[in-house]
Amino acid sequence: MRPLIDGAVADLAAKQHGVVARRQLRELGISDDRIKGRLRRGQLHLLHRGVYAVGFRLSSREARWMAAVLACGPDAALSHRSAAQLWGLRGGFGGVIEVTRTKGWRPPAGALAHRLPLPSDERTMVEGIPVTTMPRTILDLAAVEPVRQVERALNEAEVQGLTDRLSIPDLLARYPRRRGSAALRALLADGAGSDGTTKSDLEERFVSLLDSHGLPRPRLNADVAVGGRFFSADCLWQGEGLIVELDGRAVHGTRKAFEADRERDRLLVAGGWRVIRVTWRQLRDQEAAVAADIRRALSGGALPFAA
């Protein structure tokens, strides 16, 4: 019997980043006395009241998120800034872990509990961790972060193509007076996440990459004349004959835009320009590689990719 139970505990821990709750162990048939015994033998390590690491102490951010959610009860979910980090809508990891649940609950050390309604259609799982859905996460973010950060989250969601059956406008209709709703409604009315805002963020991120790697800045949104036609280049180094186009899904994601971009690139290359396309995801996840490619292109080396 014990090997079967041990296997069940191991399977559960594997799905939850090495973390289990006392209530879950009880459901597997493990008594409180046996839980205490496992703690004494080092098979379990106490993380929060009623929450344990299985077999070894944990340090990953996913394990810490999972432990905080489990410590706040079965209907809790990672939320606000922590949820935005899990969704990839904002970078970094640090500070308190934010969790939402519908009933009052004393949060564990290092966590902040929000007591708010949390219907099932506003709660999901990401990497095995209960978390607020992407639209609900952005709505919650609007209540605690400056408008600029909310705008960035909207942009990132669009670039990543994140969607949910319950949209942000649906949530704004459900919670018309929720803190942050007015600011979020204004952002949507201004087209945040669907027009030039994303392009602006791409430019800012790209210039930051250039500065951090000691690369020269280009002219931004510069006019280029080729074959009697004028184009606007996202980033242009005139002397080196190099153009970098920054592609965000919101800006270049339609079929019409795709065709227009390729036509323009063909004409630019035929006119003697070299063209590189860089995406938001590449800027975020492959910074060193992008910087190395730009450096090589500026020095006259072969392009890593060209349209």
ABEGO torsion letter per residue (X at the ends): XAAAAAAAAAAAAAAAGGBBBAAAAAAAGBBAAAAAAAAAAGABBBABBGBBBBGBBBABAAAAAAAAAAAAEAABBBBEAAAAAAAGABBEBEEBBBBBBABBBBBBBGBBBBBBBBBAAABBBBGGBBBBBAAAAAAAAAAABBAAAAAAAAAAAAAAGBBBABBAAAAAAABAABBGAAAAAAAAAAGBGABAAAAAAAAAAAAAAAAAAGBBBBBBGBBBBBGGBBBBBABBBAAAGBBBBBBBAAAAABAAAAAAAAAAAAAAAAAGBBBBBBBAAAAAAAAAAAAAAAAAAAAGBBBABBX
